[in-house]
């Protein structure tokens, strides 16, 4: 199955109008600073693990300002940090207990995925994540150009070897770390805005397929190119637009 959108002037205008209206929102400034401006952020192993946990627990759960997830992820020290988990004899039970107290959907599934991913990393997969981080640092250290999306997509696809990081959350993983600008997570807010404002009806059930997801992403990236806006900024504009939801 493939998906293709005919991009018209009215669609470009709608994107540009959205960017203009949301330009003063703090989320826009934060995304610009994290994902666009130089120098790029310094990313540690703790940062990557925190981003992975974020991806797992935000799946099918609200994570905006004031949510339980937002509060949990902002705790310092972070309750599920590598430093803590590496000292425990039974990190699986500890993670399960921490996430059960959040009272979120899929907490048991998320805790199981977190444990499997932690074990996978400790058994040698840190090398893969660190390599991908270094590869993404090269384009991120330069001004954004359209060709950078190729490496960003490769990094998203490779990180899908980890549990819970499908096509959407693999993009979310890298974008959250500030290392990508062209591959974005297509969540319900993005799909809602595209449907309501542009009439782009994208079947969300098909986005679990990487090939279909990439087809949709190609169209959205081309739309953003025509509107002269980076996809990561477009994503932040939609997120801020629906922030109250």
GROMACS elastic network, one bead per residue, 0.5 to 0.9 nm:
[ bonds ]
;  ai    aj funct       b0    kb
    1   206     6  0.85461   500
    1   211     6  0.84402   500
    1   212     6  0.65097   500
    2   211     6  0.80897   500
    2   212     6  0.58355   500
    2   215     6  0.63990   500
    2   216     6  0.80983   500
    3   202     6  0.78878   500
    3   212     6  0.69422   500
    3   213     6  0.87962   500
    3   215     6  0.59875   500
    3   216     6  0.59399   500
    3   219     6  0.82887   500
    4   215     6  0.72756   500
    4   216     6  0.69799   500
    4   218     6  0.88100   500
    4   219     6  0.65558   500
    5   200     6  0.71600   500
    5   216     6  0.84320   500
    5   219     6  0.64122   500
    5   220     6  0.86395   500
    6   219     6  0.86743   500
    7    10     6  0.82539   500
    7    11     6  0.62692   500
    7    12     6  0.74822   500
    7   219     6  0.83735   500
    7   222     6  0.84737   500
    7   223     6  0.66127   500
    7   226     6  0.88234   500
    8    11     6  0.53293   500
    8    12     6  0.66531   500
    8    13     6  0.88385   500
    9    12     6  0.51295   500
    9    13     6  0.61640   500
    9    14     6  0.86274   500
   10    13     6  0.50313   500
   10    14     6  0.61791   500
   10    15     6  0.88194   500
   10   198     6  0.82138   500
   11    14     6  0.50921   500
   11    15     6  0.64612   500
   11    16     6  0.87610   500
   11   197     6  0.80805   500
   11   198     6  0.59508   500
   11   223     6  0.78227   500
   11   227     6  0.86913   500
   12    15     6  0.52673   500
   12    16     6  0.62816   500
   12    17     6  0.85783   500
   12   223     6  0.66812   500
   12   224     6  0.77408   500
   12   226     6  0.65627   500
   12   227     6  0.51664   500
   12   228     6  0.89822   500
   13    16     6  0.51024   500
   13    17     6  0.59815   500
   13    18     6  0.85375   500
   13   227     6  0.73367   500
   14    17     6  0.50688   500
   14    18     6  0.61669   500
   14    19     6  0.87129   500
   14   197     6  0.71943   500
   14   198     6  0.76510   500
   14   227     6  0.89657   500
   15    18     6  0.51059   500
   15    19     6  0.63048   500
   15    20     6  0.86895   500
   15   223     6  0.83131   500
   15   224     6  0.76113   500
   15   227     6  0.65653   500
   15   229     6  0.84558   500
   15   234     6  0.75867   500
   16    19     6  0.51444   500
   16    20     6  0.62020   500
   16    21     6  0.86668   500
   16   224     6  0.89770   500
   16   227     6  0.60714   500
   16   228     6  0.81528   500
   16   229     6  0.78700   500
   17    20     6  0.51133   500
   17    21     6  0.61444   500
   17    22     6  0.86157   500
   18    21     6  0.52304   500
   18    22     6  0.61515   500
   18    23     6  0.83149   500
   18   234     6  0.82245   500
   18   237     6  0.67577   500
   18   238     6  0.77597   500
   18   241     6  0.82809   500
   19    22     6  0.53115   500
   19    23     6  0.56916   500
   19    28     6  0.88634   500
   19   229     6  0.81865   500
   19   233     6  0.79780   500
   19   234     6  0.68706   500
   19   237     6  0.59878   500
   19   238     6  0.86348   500
   20    23     6  0.51678   500
   20    24     6  0.82678   500
   21    24     6  0.75535   500
   21    25     6  0.87149   500
   21   237     6  0.85902   500
   21   241     6  0.89295   500
   22    25     6  0.54826   500
   22    26     6  0.89563   500
   22    27     6  0.88336   500
   22    28     6  0.72167   500
   22   236     6  0.88241   500
   22   237     6  0.57404   500
   22   238     6  0.83896   500
   22   240     6  0.70285   500
   22   241     6  0.69447   500
   23    26     6  0.83568   500
   23    27     6  0.89225   500
   23    28     6  0.62033   500
   23    29     6  0.78375   500
   23   237     6  0.75802   500
   24    27     6  0.85697   500
   24    28     6  0.70981   500
   24    29     6  0.75745   500
   25    28     6  0.55160   500
   25    29     6  0.68882   500
   25    30     6  0.89538   500
   25   237     6  0.82440   500
   25   240     6  0.69500   500
   26    29     6  0.51332   500
   26    30     6  0.60892   500
   26    31     6  0.85914   500
   26   240     6  0.83812   500
   27    30     6  0.50008   500
   27    31     6  0.60783   500
   27    32     6  0.85110   500
   27   236     6  0.62600   500
   27   237     6  0.76407   500
   27   239     6  0.80003   500
   27   240     6  0.62664   500
   28    31     6  0.52334   500
   28    32     6  0.61637   500
   28    33     6  0.86131   500
   28   233     6  0.66468   500
   28   234     6  0.89126   500
   28   236     6  0.56745   500
   28   237     6  0.63143   500
   28   240     6  0.76038   500
   29    32     6  0.51101   500
   29    33     6  0.61231   500
   29    34     6  0.85434   500
   30    33     6  0.51601   500
   30    34     6  0.60252   500
   30    35     6  0.83896   500
   30   236     6  0.88458   500
   31    34     6  0.51103   500
   31    35     6  0.56840   500
   31    36     6  0.73674   500
   31   178     6  0.79417   500
   31   232     6  0.73215   500
   31   233     6  0.65741   500
   31   236     6  0.65673   500
   32    35     6  0.55185   500
   32    37     6  0.61614   500
   32   232     6  0.83455   500
   32   233     6  0.68678   500
   32   236     6  0.89729   500
   33    36     6  0.58693   500
   33    37     6  0.50471   500
   33    38     6  0.78596   500
   33    40     6  0.87815   500
   33   178     6  0.86166   500
   34    37     6  0.66739   500
   34    38     6  0.86583   500
   34    40     6  0.72605   500
   34    41     6  0.68332   500
   34   175     6  0.89246   500
   34   176     6  0.84484   500
   34   177     6  0.78335   500
   34   179     6  0.81388   500
   35    38     6  0.86158   500
   35    40     6  0.73482   500
   35    41     6  0.82975   500
   35   140     6  0.78679   500
   35   175     6  0.72699   500
   35   176     6  0.84898   500
   35   177     6  0.80558   500
   35   179     6  0.60560   500
   35   180     6  0.63616   500
   35   181     6  0.62444   500
   35   232     6  0.75192   500
   35   233     6  0.86984   500
   36    39     6  0.88184   500
   36    40     6  0.77922   500
   36   140     6  0.77020   500
   36   143     6  0.78798   500
   36   144     6  0.74486   500
   36   178     6  0.78954   500
   36   179     6  0.86637   500
   36   180     6  0.84812   500
   36   181     6  0.71246   500
   36   230     6  0.88476   500
   36   232     6  0.87031   500
   36   233     6  0.88521   500
   37    40     6  0.68745   500
   37   141     6  0.89554   500
   37   143     6  0.84625   500
   38    41     6  0.82123   500
   38   140     6  0.82711   500
   38   141     6  0.67447   500
   38   142     6  0.79157   500
   38   143     6  0.84610   500
   39    42     6  0.88040   500
   39   140     6  0.85201   500
   39   141     6  0.65379   500
   39   142     6  0.89038   500
   40    43     6  0.89781   500
   40   137     6  0.74335   500
   40   140     6  0.62966   500
   40   141     6  0.59291   500
   40   142     6  0.89746   500
   40   178     6  0.73494   500
   40   179     6  0.74616   500
   41   177     6  0.77887   500
   41   178     6  0.66257   500
   41   179     6  0.78665   500
   43    46     6  0.81017   500
   43    47     6  0.59173   500
   43    48     6  0.71238   500
   43   133     6  0.79417   500
   43   177     6  0.71700   500
   43   178     6  0.88085   500
   44    47     6  0.50532   500
   44    48     6  0.64928   500
   44    49     6  0.87579   500
   44   130     6  0.89969   500
   45    48     6  0.50994   500
   45    49     6  0.62028   500
   45    50     6  0.85507   500
   45    82     6  0.82672   500
   45   126     6  0.81373   500
   45   129     6  0.87266   500
   45   130     6  0.79794   500
   46    49     6  0.50990   500
   46    50     6  0.60361   500
   46    51     6  0.85296   500
   46    81     6  0.66747   500
   46    82     6  0.62253   500
   46    83     6  0.81889   500
   47    50     6  0.50943   500
   47    51     6  0.61638   500
   47    52     6  0.86458   500
   47   177     6  0.73516   500
   48    51     6  0.50652   500
   48    52     6  0.62295   500
   48    53     6  0.87689   500
   48   129     6  0.82164   500
   48   173     6  0.79616   500
   48   174     6  0.85665   500
   48   177     6  0.72379   500
   49    52     6  0.50029   500
   49    53     6  0.63007   500
   49    54     6  0.85779   500
   49    80     6  0.88800   500
   49    81     6  0.74813   500
   49    82     6  0.72317   500
   49   118     6  0.84044   500
   50    53     6  0.51786   500
   50    54     6  0.61647   500
   50    55     6  0.87345   500
   50    73     6  0.78225   500
   50    78     6  0.81728   500
   50    80     6  0.79012   500
   50    81     6  0.70774   500
   50    82     6  0.86593   500
   51    55     6  0.62847   500
   51    56     6  0.87912   500
   51   172     6  0.83879   500
   51   173     6  0.56725   500
   51   174     6  0.80170   500
   51   176     6  0.66170   500
   51   177     6  0.69223   500
   52    55     6  0.51445   500
   52    56     6  0.64244   500
   52    57     6  0.89052   500
   52   114     6  0.81147   500
   52   117     6  0.87807   500
   52   164     6  0.88439   500
   52   165     6  0.80695   500
   52   169     6  0.87051   500
   52   170     6  0.88357   500
   52   173     6  0.61930   500
   53    56     6  0.51131   500
   53    57     6  0.62611   500
   53    58     6  0.84853   500
   53    73     6  0.85756   500
   53    80     6  0.82225   500
   53   110     6  0.83264   500
   53   114     6  0.67987   500
   54    57     6  0.54984   500
   54    58     6  0.59656   500
   54    59     6  0.86544   500
   54    69     6  0.83385   500
   54    73     6  0.70465   500
   54   173     6  0.80046   500
   54   176     6  0.89514   500
   55    58     6  0.54935   500
   55    59     6  0.65180   500
   55   164     6  0.76084   500
   55   165     6  0.71852   500
   55   169     6  0.56976   500
   55   170     6  0.80168   500
   55   172     6  0.68291   500
   55   173     6  0.63568   500
   56    59     6  0.58117   500
   56   107     6  0.88460   500
   56   109     6  0.87914   500
   56   110     6  0.55411   500
   56   111     6  0.83397   500
   56   113     6  0.76204   500
   56   114     6  0.74838   500
   56   163     6  0.85652   500
   56   164     6  0.59803   500
   56   165     6  0.75305   500
   56   169     6  0.79601   500
   57    60     6  0.79897   500
   57    61     6  0.70209   500
   57    63     6  0.87753   500
   57    69     6  0.74120   500
   57    99     6  0.83928   500
   57   104     6  0.78176   500
   57   105     6  0.83112   500
   57   106     6  0.77595   500
   57   107     6  0.70642   500
   57   110     6  0.61931   500
   57   111     6  0.86357   500
   58    62     6  0.66080   500
   58    63     6  0.60972   500
   58    69     6  0.72735   500
   59    62     6  0.83193   500
   59   105     6  0.83691   500
   59   106     6  0.80650   500
   59   110     6  0.87710   500
   59   164     6  0.85650   500
   59   169     6  0.80460   500
   60   104     6  0.88343   500
   60   105     6  0.68190   500
   60   106     6  0.78524   500
   61    69     6  0.81121   500
   61   104     6  0.66736   500
   61   105     6  0.64029   500
   61   106     6  0.86002   500
   62    67     6  0.66316   500
   62    68     6  0.83271   500
   62    69     6  0.73766   500
   62    70     6  0.87055   500
   62   104     6  0.89347   500
   62   245     6  0.88500   500
   63    66     6  0.80239   500
   63    67     6  0.55116   500
   63    68     6  0.72989   500
   63    69     6  0.53390   500
   63    70     6  0.54450   500
   63    71     6  0.88912   500
   64    67     6  0.56938   500
   64    68     6  0.88694   500
   64    69     6  0.79653   500
   64    70     6  0.63207   500
   64   243     6  0.67233   500
   64   244     6  0.81977   500
   64   245     6  0.83246   500
   65    68     6  0.89122   500
   65    70     6  0.62946   500
   65    71     6  0.83027   500
   65   243     6  0.77819   500
   65   244     6  0.85536   500
   66    69     6  0.83628   500
   66    70     6  0.64907   500
   66    71     6  0.69234   500
   67    70     6  0.51953   500
   67    71     6  0.63760   500
   67    72     6  0.86616   500
   68    71     6  0.51638   500
   68    72     6  0.61157   500
   68    73     6  0.86631   500
   68   102     6  0.66940   500
   68   103     6  0.86162   500
   68   104     6  0.83961   500
   69    73     6  0.60526   500
   69    74     6  0.85031   500
   69   102     6  0.74569   500
   69   104     6  0.83076   500
   70    73     6  0.53160   500
   70    74     6  0.62339   500
   70    75     6  0.88842   500
   71    74     6  0.53044   500
   71    75     6  0.64981   500
   72    75     6  0.54914   500
   72    78     6  0.78444   500
   72    79     6  0.80659   500
   72   102     6  0.80704   500
   73    76     6  0.85078   500
   73    78     6  0.69704   500
   73    79     6  0.85992   500
   74    77     6  0.86809   500
   74    78     6  0.72742   500
   75    78     6  0.51121   500
   75    79     6  0.71932   500
   76    79     6  0.76410   500
   77    80     6  0.86548   500
   77    81     6  0.75433   500
   78    81     6  0.53152   500
   78    84     6  0.87267   500
   79    84     6  0.74352   500
   79    85     6  0.89706   500
   79    95     6  0.87710   500
   79    98     6  0.76542   500
   80    83     6  0.82897   500
   80    84     6  0.65714   500
   80    85     6  0.65807   500
   80    94     6  0.85715   500
   80    95     6  0.68168   500
   80    98     6  0.79740   500
   81    84     6  0.53612   500
   81    85     6  0.63114   500
   81    86     6  0.86397   500
   82    85     6  0.50514   500
   82    86     6  0.58656   500
   82    87     6  0.86205   500
   82   118     6  0.85961   500
   83    86     6  0.56125   500
   83    87     6  0.68739   500
   84    87     6  0.55746   500
   84    88     6  0.69281   500
   84    91     6  0.86744   500
   85    88     6  0.53883   500
   85    89     6  0.84838   500
   85    90     6  0.84175   500
   85    91     6  0.54999   500
   85    92     6  0.88147   500
   85    94     6  0.81792   500
   85    95     6  0.84266   500
   85   118     6  0.87606   500
   86    89     6  0.81580   500
   86    91     6  0.76585   500
   87    91     6  0.83371   500
   88    91     6  0.54264   500
   88    94     6  0.81958   500
   89    92     6  0.89177   500
   90    93     6  0.57500   500
   90    94     6  0.66232   500
   90    95     6  0.89760   500
   91    95     6  0.60557   500
   91    96     6  0.84993   500
   91   115     6  0.72725   500
   92    95     6  0.53149   500
   92    96     6  0.62122   500
   92    97     6  0.86915   500
   92   111     6  0.73713   500
   92   112     6  0.73971   500
   92   114     6  0.81413   500
   92   115     6  0.54252   500
   92   116     6  0.87101   500
   93    96     6  0.50502   500
   93    97     6  0.61398   500
   93    98     6  0.86499   500
   93   111     6  0.87081   500
   93   115     6  0.89859   500
   94    97     6  0.51874   500
   94    98     6  0.62535   500
   94    99     6  0.87373   500
   95    98     6  0.51386   500
   95    99     6  0.61801   500
   95   100     6  0.84504   500
   95   111     6  0.58665   500
   95   112     6  0.84760   500
   95   114     6  0.76662   500
   95   115     6  0.74583   500
   96    99     6  0.53585   500
   96   100     6  0.59609   500
   96   101     6  0.87319   500
   96   107     6  0.76751   500
   96   108     6  0.65912   500
   96   110     6  0.84729   500
   96   111     6  0.51604   500
   96   112     6  0.75788   500
   96   115     6  0.88377   500
   97   100     6  0.51780   500
   97   101     6  0.65162   500
   97   111     6  0.86881   500
   98   101     6  0.55645   500
   98   102     6  0.70920   500
   98   111     6  0.87395   500
   99   102     6  0.52307   500
   99   103     6  0.72686   500
   99   104     6  0.77209   500
   99   107     6  0.57202   500
   99   108     6  0.75613   500
   99   110     6  0.80353   500
   99   111     6  0.66826   500
  100   103     6  0.56671   500
  100   104     6  0.74800   500
  100   107     6  0.60042   500
  100   108     6  0.71540   500
  100   111     6  0.85786   500
  101   104     6  0.82710   500
  102   107     6  0.78894   500
  103   107     6  0.72688   500
  104   107     6  0.57079   500
  105   108     6  0.83602   500
  105   109     6  0.89394   500
  106   109     6  0.52013   500
  106   110     6  0.59929   500
  106   111     6  0.85316   500
  107   110     6  0.50126   500
  107   111     6  0.60354   500
  107   112     6  0.85860   500
  108   111     6  0.51209   500
  108   112     6  0.62472   500
  108   113     6  0.86603   500
  109   112     6  0.51549   500
  109   113     6  0.62238   500
  109   114     6  0.85795   500
  109   164     6  0.89741   500
  110   113     6  0.50574   500
  110   114     6  0.60210   500
  110   115     6  0.85968   500
  110   163     6  0.89123   500
  110   164     6  0.76291   500
  111   115     6  0.62117   500
  111   116     6  0.86878   500
  112   115     6  0.52023   500
  112   116     6  0.62900   500
  112   117     6  0.86292   500
  112   163     6  0.89004   500
  113   116     6  0.51152   500
  113   117     6  0.60347   500
  113   118     6  0.84435   500
  113   162     6  0.81725   500
  113   163     6  0.53335   500
  113   164     6  0.64489   500
  114   117     6  0.51731   500
  114   118     6  0.60199   500
  114   119     6  0.85964   500
  114   163     6  0.76686   500
  114   164     6  0.85684   500
  115   118     6  0.50993   500
  115   119     6  0.62334   500
  115   120     6  0.85904   500
  116   119     6  0.52027   500
  116   120     6  0.61234   500
  116   121     6  0.86722   500
  116   162     6  0.82233   500
  116   163     6  0.72127   500
  117   121     6  0.61155   500
  117   122     6  0.85323   500
  117   162     6  0.59463   500
  117   163     6  0.63834   500
  118   121     6  0.52270   500
  118   122     6  0.61595   500
  118   123     6  0.85570   500
  119   122     6  0.51130   500
  119   123     6  0.60509   500
  119   124     6  0.88517   500
  120   123     6  0.51572   500
  120   124     6  0.66878   500
  120   125     6  0.59146   500
  120   126     6  0.82892   500
  120   162     6  0.80956   500
  121   124     6  0.54389   500
  121   127     6  0.82969   500
  121   128     6  0.88712   500
  121   129     6  0.86347   500
  122   125     6  0.68112   500
  122   126     6  0.69557   500
  123   126     6  0.80962   500
  124   127     6  0.62740   500
  124   128     6  0.80794   500
  125   128     6  0.52454   500
  125   129     6  0.66862   500
  125   130     6  0.87346   500
  126   129     6  0.51566   500
  126   130     6  0.60046   500
  126   131     6  0.84243   500
  127   130     6  0.52154   500
  127   131     6  0.60479   500
  127   132     6  0.86361   500
  128   131     6  0.51445   500
  128   132     6  0.62472   500
  128   133     6  0.85961   500
  128   158     6  0.86659   500
  128   159     6  0.84649   500
  129   132     6  0.51369   500
  129   133     6  0.60759   500
  129   134     6  0.86300   500
  129   155     6  0.89948   500
  129   159     6  0.75144   500
  130   134     6  0.62096   500
  130   135     6  0.86264   500
  131   134     6  0.51807   500
  131   135     6  0.62121   500
  131   136     6  0.87042   500
  132   135     6  0.50019   500
  132   136     6  0.61603   500
  132   137     6  0.85333   500
  132   154     6  0.89776   500
  132   155     6  0.60647   500
  132   158     6  0.84475   500
  132   159     6  0.85860   500
  133   136     6  0.52384   500
  133   137     6  0.61679   500
  133   155     6  0.83947   500
  133   174     6  0.86597   500
  133   179     6  0.78383   500
  134   137     6  0.50115   500
  134   138     6  0.68594   500
  135   138     6  0.57399   500
  135   139     6  0.78031   500
  135   151     6  0.78781   500
  135   155     6  0.84394   500
  136   139     6  0.59160   500
  136   140     6  0.61275   500
  136   141     6  0.86178   500
  136   148     6  0.89487   500
  136   151     6  0.70867   500
  136   152     6  0.69322   500
  136   155     6  0.77209   500
  136   179     6  0.61679   500
  136   180     6  0.74393   500
  137   141     6  0.58599   500
  137   142     6  0.87807   500
  137   179     6  0.66895   500
  138   141     6  0.53831   500
  138   142     6  0.70557   500
  139   142     6  0.52330   500
  139   143     6  0.75558   500
  139   144     6  0.73156   500
  139   145     6  0.84726   500
  139   148     6  0.63929   500
  139   151     6  0.85180   500
  139   179     6  0.86524   500
  139   180     6  0.88067   500
  140   143     6  0.73260   500
  140   144     6  0.73162   500
  140   148     6  0.86009   500
  140   178     6  0.84697   500
  140   179     6  0.59597   500
  140   180     6  0.70409   500
  140   181     6  0.83346   500
  141   144     6  0.88221   500
  142   145     6  0.84844   500
  144   147     6  0.85444   500
  144   148     6  0.71134   500
  144   181     6  0.75422   500
  144   182     6  0.88769   500
  144   230     6  0.83481   500
  145   148     6  0.58084   500
  145   149     6  0.82326   500
  146   149     6  0.61740   500
  146   150     6  0.86103   500
  146   182     6  0.76520   500
  146   221     6  0.87615   500
  146   225     6  0.79809   500
  147   150     6  0.61043   500
  147   151     6  0.81618   500
  148   151     6  0.57800   500
  148   152     6  0.64974   500
  148   153     6  0.88763   500
  148   180     6  0.86165   500
  148   181     6  0.82895   500
  148   182     6  0.73719   500
  149   153     6  0.60229   500
  149   154     6  0.85401   500
  149   180     6  0.81659   500
  149   181     6  0.76894   500
  149   182     6  0.52740   500
  149   183     6  0.64636   500
  149   221     6  0.88952   500
  150   153     6  0.53317   500
  150   154     6  0.63555   500
  150   155     6  0.88091   500
  150   182     6  0.89188   500
  151   154     6  0.50035   500
  151   155     6  0.62010   500
  151   156     6  0.86459   500
  152   155     6  0.51622   500
  152   156     6  0.62793   500
  152   157     6  0.87140   500
  152   171     6  0.83907   500
  152   174     6  0.83602   500
  152   179     6  0.84275   500
  152   180     6  0.62312   500
  152   181     6  0.80930   500
  152   182     6  0.71580   500
  152   183     6  0.63103   500
  153   156     6  0.50048   500
  153   157     6  0.61280   500
  153   158     6  0.85729   500
  153   171     6  0.80306   500
  153   182     6  0.85015   500
  153   183     6  0.64060   500
  153   214     6  0.82769   500
  154   157     6  0.51564   500
  154   158     6  0.61428   500
  154   159     6  0.86815   500
  155   158     6  0.52209   500
  155   159     6  0.62560   500
  155   160     6  0.88671   500
  155   170     6  0.83492   500
  155   171     6  0.85878   500
  155   174     6  0.81360   500
  156   159     6  0.54176   500
  156   160     6  0.66672   500
  156   165     6  0.88285   500
  156   166     6  0.87696   500
  156   167     6  0.72806   500
  156   168     6  0.88574   500
  156   169     6  0.86454   500
  156   170     6  0.50130   500
  156   171     6  0.55372   500
  156   172     6  0.88100   500
  156   173     6  0.81237   500
  156   174     6  0.73459   500
  156   183     6  0.81485   500
  157   160     6  0.54253   500
  157   161     6  0.80752   500
  157   166     6  0.83944   500
  157   167     6  0.72527   500
  157   170     6  0.71613   500
  157   171     6  0.86336   500
  157   210     6  0.79295   500
  158   161     6  0.63372   500
  158   162     6  0.88423   500
  158   170     6  0.86330   500
  159   162     6  0.60855   500
  159   165     6  0.70457   500
  159   166     6  0.85957   500
  159   170     6  0.62315   500
  159   173     6  0.87228   500
  160   163     6  0.72408   500
  160   164     6  0.78373   500
  160   165     6  0.50710   500
  160   166     6  0.55879   500
  160   167     6  0.72348   500
  160   169     6  0.85741   500
  160   170     6  0.61117   500
  161   164     6  0.89080   500
  161   165     6  0.74814   500
  161   166     6  0.86174   500
  162   165     6  0.58139   500
  162   166     6  0.84167   500
  162   170     6  0.89798   500
  163   166     6  0.79200   500
  164   169     6  0.74002   500
  164   170     6  0.85568   500
  165   168     6  0.72924   500
  165   171     6  0.84866   500
  165   172     6  0.87806   500
  165   173     6  0.79696   500
  166   169     6  0.54835   500
  166   170     6  0.56913   500
  166   171     6  0.85035   500
  166   208     6  0.65564   500
  166   209     6  0.84200   500
  166   210     6  0.79234   500
  167   170     6  0.54891   500
  167   171     6  0.66288   500
  167   172     6  0.89027   500
  167   185     6  0.78550   500
  167   186     6  0.87862   500
  167   207     6  0.71369   500
  167   208     6  0.60975   500
  167   209     6  0.71294   500
  167   210     6  0.56033   500
  167   213     6  0.67357   500
  167   214     6  0.84513   500
  168   171     6  0.54275   500
  168   172     6  0.63199   500
  168   173     6  0.87561   500
  168   184     6  0.75814   500
  168   186     6  0.59089   500
  168   187     6  0.71746   500
  168   207     6  0.76390   500
  168   208     6  0.76291   500
  168   210     6  0.89212   500
  168   213     6  0.81038   500
  169   173     6  0.58930   500
  169   174     6  0.87782   500
  169   185     6  0.63866   500
  169   186     6  0.88094   500
  170   173     6  0.50615   500
  170   174     6  0.68036   500
  170   175     6  0.87811   500
  170   185     6  0.78000   500
  171   174     6  0.55882   500
  171   175     6  0.61122   500
  171   176     6  0.84619   500
  171   180     6  0.82448   500
  171   183     6  0.60314   500
  171   184     6  0.53785   500
  171   185     6  0.51741   500
  171   186     6  0.85607   500
  172   175     6  0.51258   500
  172   176     6  0.58241   500
  172   177     6  0.85415   500
  172   183     6  0.86428   500
  172   184     6  0.65175   500
  172   185     6  0.51336   500
  172   186     6  0.87801   500
  173   176     6  0.55052   500
  173   177     6  0.66912   500
  173   185     6  0.87825   500
  174   177     6  0.51467   500
  174   178     6  0.65742   500
  174   179     6  0.57105   500
  174   180     6  0.60386   500
  174   183     6  0.88251   500
  174   184     6  0.88755   500
  175   178     6  0.50891   500
  175   179     6  0.57926   500
  175   180     6  0.50469   500
  175   181     6  0.70406   500
  175   183     6  0.77894   500
  175   184     6  0.68597   500
  175   185     6  0.81476   500
  175   232     6  0.76313   500
  176   179     6  0.76934   500
  176   180     6  0.84200   500
  177   180     6  0.79869   500
  178   181     6  0.80136   500
  180   183     6  0.65534   500
  180   184     6  0.80076   500
  180   232     6  0.76111   500
  181   184     6  0.73935   500
  181   230     6  0.63906   500
  181   231     6  0.61844   500
  181   233     6  0.78925   500
  182   217     6  0.87909   500
  182   221     6  0.67623   500
  182   230     6  0.65501   500
  182   231     6  0.51819   500
  182   232     6  0.61894   500
  183   217     6  0.71035   500
  183   221     6  0.79839   500
  183   231     6  0.70750   500
  183   232     6  0.74124   500
  184   217     6  0.78258   500
  184   231     6  0.66934   500
  184   232     6  0.61365   500
  184   235     6  0.69690   500
  185   190     6  0.84081   500
  185   235     6  0.79963   500
  186   189     6  0.78566   500
  186   190     6  0.57638   500
  186   191     6  0.66925   500
  186   204     6  0.88611   500
  186   207     6  0.82564   500
  186   213     6  0.84683   500
  186   217     6  0.82750   500
  186   235     6  0.84245   500
  187   190     6  0.55084   500
  187   191     6  0.63782   500
  187   192     6  0.86488   500
  187   204     6  0.85652   500
  188   191     6  0.50987   500
  188   192     6  0.59204   500
  188   193     6  0.85746   500
  188   204     6  0.80293   500
  189   192     6  0.50364   500
  189   193     6  0.61689   500
  189   194     6  0.85744   500
  189   238     6  0.67608   500
  189   239     6  0.67124   500
  189   241     6  0.89325   500
  189   242     6  0.68927   500
  190   193     6  0.52633   500
  190   194     6  0.61699   500
  190   195     6  0.85744   500
  190   235     6  0.70196   500
  190   238     6  0.62865   500
  190   239     6  0.76554   500
  191   194     6  0.51673   500
  191   195     6  0.60953   500
  191   196     6  0.85464   500
  191   200     6  0.80381   500
  191   201     6  0.75875   500
  191   202     6  0.67586   500
  191   203     6  0.87676   500
  191   204     6  0.77703   500
  192   195     6  0.51806   500
  192   196     6  0.59999   500
  192   197     6  0.83357   500
  192   201     6  0.85767   500
  193   196     6  0.51556   500
  193   197     6  0.56668   500
  193   198     6  0.75482   500
  193   199     6  0.87997   500
  193   200     6  0.87610   500
  193   238     6  0.71185   500
  193   242     6  0.89921   500
  194   197     6  0.55390   500
  194   198     6  0.51877   500
  194   199     6  0.62859   500
  194   200     6  0.52862   500
  194   201     6  0.72230   500
  194   202     6  0.83292   500
  195   198     6  0.56427   500
  195   201     6  0.50888   500
  195   202     6  0.75366   500
  196   199     6  0.57875   500
  196   200     6  0.78063   500
  196   201     6  0.86598   500
  197   200     6  0.80925   500
  198   201     6  0.86317   500
  201   204     6  0.89870   500
  202   205     6  0.88087   500
  202   206     6  0.82621   500
  202   207     6  0.85167   500
  202   216     6  0.80545   500
  203   206     6  0.56918   500
  203   207     6  0.72165   500
  204   207     6  0.53188   500
  204   208     6  0.79136   500
  205   208     6  0.65696   500
  205   209     6  0.86273   500
  206   209     6  0.57979   500
  206   210     6  0.88428   500
  206   212     6  0.66720   500
  206   213     6  0.75223   500
  207   210     6  0.69247   500
  207   211     6  0.85458   500
  207   212     6  0.61852   500
  207   214     6  0.87718   500
  207   216     6  0.85384   500
  208   211     6  0.89365   500
  208   212     6  0.79885   500
  208   213     6  0.71353   500
  209   212     6  0.54558   500
  209   213     6  0.60715   500
  209   214     6  0.86173   500
  210   214     6  0.60123   500
  210   215     6  0.85869   500
  211   214     6  0.51497   500
  211   215     6  0.63185   500
  211   216     6  0.88263   500
  212   215     6  0.50526   500
  212   216     6  0.63664   500
  212   217     6  0.85738   500
  213   216     6  0.52087   500
  213   217     6  0.60789   500
  213   218     6  0.86156   500
  214   218     6  0.60490   500
  214   219     6  0.87071   500
  215   218     6  0.51815   500
  215   219     6  0.66178   500
  215   220     6  0.89104   500
  216   219     6  0.52488   500
  216   220     6  0.63403   500
  216   221     6  0.85949   500
  217   220     6  0.50408   500
  217   221     6  0.59068   500
  217   222     6  0.84363   500
  218   221     6  0.51295   500
  218   222     6  0.61662   500
  218   223     6  0.86237   500
  219   222     6  0.51202   500
  219   223     6  0.61943   500
  219   224     6  0.86903   500
  220   224     6  0.62056   500
  220   225     6  0.85195   500
  220   231     6  0.76434   500
  221   224     6  0.50809   500
  221   225     6  0.60976   500
  221   226     6  0.86778   500
  221   230     6  0.80296   500
  221   231     6  0.62109   500
  222   226     6  0.62279   500
  222   227     6  0.85712   500
  223   226     6  0.52079   500
  223   227     6  0.62551   500
  223   228     6  0.85723   500
  223   229     6  0.88431   500
  223   231     6  0.88859   500
  224   228     6  0.58755   500
  224   229     6  0.52035   500
  224   230     6  0.61543   500
  224   231     6  0.59367   500
  224   234     6  0.74406   500
  225   229     6  0.62328   500
  225   230     6  0.71792   500
  225   231     6  0.82666   500
  226   229     6  0.79141   500
  227   230     6  0.87602   500
  229   232     6  0.84288   500
  229   233     6  0.67252   500
  229   234     6  0.66884   500
  230   233     6  0.53240   500
  230   234     6  0.63434   500
  230   235     6  0.87396   500
  231   235     6  0.60792   500
  231   236     6  0.86041   500
  232   235     6  0.50262   500
  232   236     6  0.63028   500
  232   237     6  0.87031   500
  233   237     6  0.61504   500
  233   238     6  0.87065   500
  234   237     6  0.50884   500
  234   238     6  0.64096   500
  234   239     6  0.86651   500
  235   238     6  0.52754   500
  235   239     6  0.61640   500
  235   240     6  0.86549   500
  236   240     6  0.60647   500
  236   241     6  0.84144   500
  237   240     6  0.52163   500
  237   241     6  0.60455   500
  237   242     6  0.87774   500
  238   242     6  0.63344   500
  238   243     6  0.83793   500
  239   242     6  0.54100   500
  239   243     6  0.58441   500
  240   244     6  0.81799   500
  241   244     6  0.78884   500
  242   245     6  0.55277   500
